Amino acid sequence: MRRLLLFVLVPAVVVGLVAAFAPTSDTTYSCGWWPPQLQREYLALGNSLGYGVGASDPATKGYVPLFHDLLESKDRWHRPLLLNNLSIPGATSTSLIAQQLPAALAELEARNGDWWHFNDVTVVTVDIGGNDFFTVVGPCAGGFTPACQAAVAAMFATFSANFDYILGELRTAAGPDTPIIVMTYYNALVNPGCPYYPLASLGNIVLEGYPYPYLPLGANDLIRSIAAAHDAEVAELVPGGVFPALLGPSNLQPDCLHANDSGYAIIADAFADAYED
């Protein structure tokens, strides 16, 4: 009878193990010893910064893979951590809701909503807003005119509503204990090679506000306040809300938008500091 049971049970166990550790066609994830279904995950949403545009190798030198490496290195059990980067170059707060948020929510509900907590999404990062903010460069090329003020006010209203919705949905799906980290924005116009370099001072005003002319709160203030409302941490790139930012001209590409390798390393460190907090 024992031999018969062995003949029945051993093949079943082997088949179960093969199924559990079989390769998967899902290429979103990084690889590790354990199959993806049993690994923890870092979920990133964002625009071209999250994608790593401007880095010498976006797959390894962008802030998302750098932060992922930092997270893995700090794990006392040396467990692998999947990276699921949904970031899309050119994304705005509006397009993120349509293109990235549904996949992010599905992932959070599948992993954090099941009984197996070893496969949870353990951290979520969001960088969005840079392309929203850049839309006012044209209307504000002549200074902080009434037309510029109207463009900034309209952009702020759209971004605030979108960002509040994004973080609200992510917090509900992730649960109260999953870290969600967002970032404030450096002024990408300060590189002298940027064609919009003459507007660098206006970039400071749009991002951090100025009592005069009539912009008491900037875009980064909106990010901070909305993040606080959803218990999200902030990777602070403009400490104290006062320029200069952590990224200066030498850390930026001359394209008026992106960081270089040194800039992405600074951003990754800011996310690591926020995670530690």
C-alpha positions in Angstrom: 0.0 0.0 0.0 2.9 2.4 0.9 4.5 1.8 -2.5 1.3 2.4 -4.3 0.9 5.7 -2.5 4.4 6.7 -3.4 3.8 6.0 -7.0 0.7 8.2 -6.9 1.9 11.1 -4.8 5.5 11.6 -6.1 4.5 12.3 -9.7 1.8 14.7 -8.5 4.3 16.6 -6.4 6.7 16.8 -9.2 4.1 18.1 -11.6 3.1 20.7 -9.0 6.6 21.9 -8.6 7.2 22.1 -12.4 4.0 24.1 -12.8 5.0 26.5 -9.9 8.5 27.1 -11.3 7.7 27.0 -15.0 8.8 30.1 -17.0 6.2 32.7 -17.7 5.6 34.6 -20.9 5.1 37.8 -18.8 8.1 40.0 -19.7 7.1 42.9 -17.5 9.0 41.5 -14.5 12.6 41.0 -13.7 13.8 37.5 -13.0 14.8 35.8 -9.7 15.2 32.5 -8.0 11.5 32.3 -7.1 8.8 32.4 -9.8 7.2 35.8 -10.3 4.0 34.7 -8.8 5.7 34.3 -5.4 8.0 37.3 -5.4 7.5 40.8 -3.9 7.2 43.6 -6.4 8.1 47.3 -6.9 5.5 49.0 -9.0 6.5 52.3 -10.8 4.2 54.7 -12.7 5.5 57.8 -14.5 6.6 59.7 -17.5 9.9 59.8 -19.4 11.7 60.3 -16.1 10.3 57.0 -14.8 11.3 55.4 -18.1 14.8 56.8 -17.8 15.0 59.0 -20.9 18.3 60.9 -20.9 20.3 58.2 -19.0 23.1 56.4 -20.8 21.3 53.1 -20.2 17.6 53.7 -19.1 17.3 50.0 -18.0 20.1 50.4 -15.4 20.9 54.1 -15.0 17.3 55.6 -14.7 16.1 56.4 -11.2 13.6 53.5 -11.2 16.1 50.7 -11.7 18.6 52.4 -9.3 15.9 52.7 -6.6 15.0 49.1 -7.3 18.6 48.0 -6.7 18.7 50.1 -3.5 15.6 48.3 -2.2 17.0 44.9 -2.9 20.3 45.7 -1.3 18.6 46.8 1.9 16.5 43.6 2.3 18.0 41.7 5.3 16.8 38.4 3.9 18.3 39.0 0.4 15.0 38.3 -1.2 14.5 39.2 -4.9 12.3 42.1 -5.8 10.4 42.2 -9.0 10.4 45.5 -11.0 7.2 46.4 -12.8 7.8 49.7 -14.5 4.7 51.0 -16.3 6.2 54.5 -17.1 5.5 55.9 -20.5 7.6 58.7 -22.1 5.4 61.7 -22.7 2.8 60.7 -20.1 0.7 63.4 -18.5 -1.5 63.1 -15.5 -4.5 62.6 -17.8 -2.9 59.9 -20.0 -1.5 58.1 -16.9 -5.1 57.7 -15.7 -6.1 56.1 -19.1 -2.9 54.1 -19.9 -1.1 53.1 -16.7 -3.6 53.3 -13.8 -5.8 50.4 -14.9 -2.9 48.0 -15.1 -1.5 49.3 -11.8 -4.8 48.8 -10.0 -5.2 45.3 -11.4 -1.7 44.4 -10.2 -2.3 45.8 -6.7 -5.6 44.0 -6.4 -4.2 40.7 -7.6 -1.1 40.8 -5.4 -2.2 42.7 -2.3 -5.7 41.5 -2.3 -5.0 37.8 -2.1 -4.1 35.7 1.0 -0.5 35.2 0.0 1.3 38.3 1.4 4.8 37.2 0.2 3.9 38.3 -3.3 2.6 41.8 -2.4 3.5 45.0 -4.1 5.7 46.4 -1.4 6.3 49.9 -2.7 4.7 52.1 -5.4 6.4 55.2 -7.0 4.7 57.8 -9.1 6.3 60.7 -11.0 3.9 62.7 -13.1 3.3 66.3 -13.8 6.4 67.4 -15.7 4.7 67.3 -19.1 1.6 69.0 -17.6 3.8 71.8 -16.3 5.7 72.2 -19.5 2.5 73.1 -21.4 2.7 76.7 -19.9 6.1 77.4 -21.4 4.6 78.8 -24.6 1.8 80.9 -23.1 4.4 82.2 -20.5 7.2 83.0 -23.0 6.4 86.7 -22.7 6.4 86.7 -18.9 3.8 86.3 -16.2 1.1 88.0 -18.2 -2.6 87.6 -17.6 -2.6 85.0 -20.4 0.2 83.1 -18.7 -1.6 83.3 -15.3 -4.8 81.9 -16.9 -2.8 79.0 -18.5 -1.1 78.2 -15.2 -4.4 78.3 -13.3 -6.1 76.0 -15.8 -3.1 73.6 -15.8 -3.0 73.5 -12.0 -6.8 72.7 -11.8 -6.5 69.8 -14.2 -3.3 68.4 -12.6 -4.7 68.7 -9.1 -7.8 66.8 -9.9 -6.0 64.1 -11.8 -3.2 63.7 -9.2 -5.7 63.5 -6.4 -7.6 60.8 -8.3 -4.5 58.8 -9.1 -3.2 58.7 -5.5 -6.7 58.0 -4.1 -7.2 55.0 -6.4 -3.7 53.7 -5.7 -4.1 54.0 -1.9 -7.4 52.2 -2.0 -6.0 49.3 -4.0 -2.6 49.1 -2.2 -4.0 49.3 1.3 -3.0 51.6 4.1 0.4 50.1 4.8 2.0 50.0 1.4 4.5 52.9 0.8 3.5 55.2 -2.0 6.2 57.7 -3.0 5.9 60.7 -5.3 8.4 63.3 -6.3 8.6 67.1 -6.5 10.2 68.5 -9.7 13.5 70.2 -10.3 13.6 73.1 -12.8 14.8 71.5 -16.0 15.2 74.9 -17.7 18.4 75.9 -15.8 20.8 74.1 -18.1 22.3 76.9 -20.3 21.9 74.6 -23.4 18.1 74.5 -23.0 16.4 76.7 -25.6 14.1 78.0 -22.9 17.0 78.9 -20.5 15.9 82.5 -20.4 12.6 81.4 -18.8 14.4 79.6 -15.9 13.3 82.1 -13.3 9.7 81.6 -14.5 10.1 77.9 -14.1 11.0 78.5 -10.4 7.9 80.5 -9.9 5.6 77.9 -11.5 7.1 75.0 -9.5 7.4 76.7 -6.1 5.2 79.8 -6.3 5.9 83.3 -5.4 3.8 85.8 -3.4 4.0 88.2 -6.3 2.8 88.0 -9.0 -0.2 86.2 -7.7 1.0 82.7 -7.4 1.2 81.8 -3.7 1.4 78.1 -4.4 3.4 76.3 -7.0 3.1 72.9 -8.7 5.4 71.2 -6.1 3.2 72.6 -3.3 0.2 70.8 -5.0 2.2 67.6 -5.1 3.1 67.8 -1.4 -0.4 68.6 -0.2 -2.1 66.0 -2.3 0.5 63.4 -1.3 -0.1 64.2 2.4 -3.9 63.8 1.9 -3.3 60.2 0.7 -0.5 59.3 3.2 2.1 59.2 0.4 5.8 60.1 1.0 7.6 62.7 -1.1 10.9 62.3 -2.7 11.9 65.9 -2.2 14.1 67.4 -5.0 13.6 71.0 -3.8 14.4 70.9 -0.1 12.3 73.3 1.9 10.5 74.4 -1.3 13.3 76.8 -2.0 15.5 76.7 -5.1 18.2 75.7 -6.1 17.0 72.1 -6.4 19.1 69.1 -5.8 19.6 68.8 -9.6 21.6 71.6 -11.1 22.7 72.3 -14.6 25.4 69.6 -14.5 22.8 67.0 -13.7 20.5 67.8 -16.6 20.3 67.2 -20.3 20.1 70.3 -22.5 16.6 69.2 -23.7 14.8 71.2 -21.1 13.3 68.1 -19.6 15.5 65.2 -18.6 18.2 64.2 -16.1 21.5 62.7 -17.0 23.1 59.7 -15.1 24.2 61.9 -12.2 20.8 63.5 -12.0 19.0 60.1 -12.0 21.3 58.9 -9.2 20.2 62.0 -7.1 16.6 61.3 -7.8 17.0 57.6 -6.8 18.6 58.7 -3.5 15.7 61.1 -2.8 13.3 58.2 -3.3 15.4 56.0 -1.0 15.4 58.8 1.7 11.6 59.1 1.4 11.3 55.3 1.7 13.4 55.2 4.8 11.2 57.9 6.3 
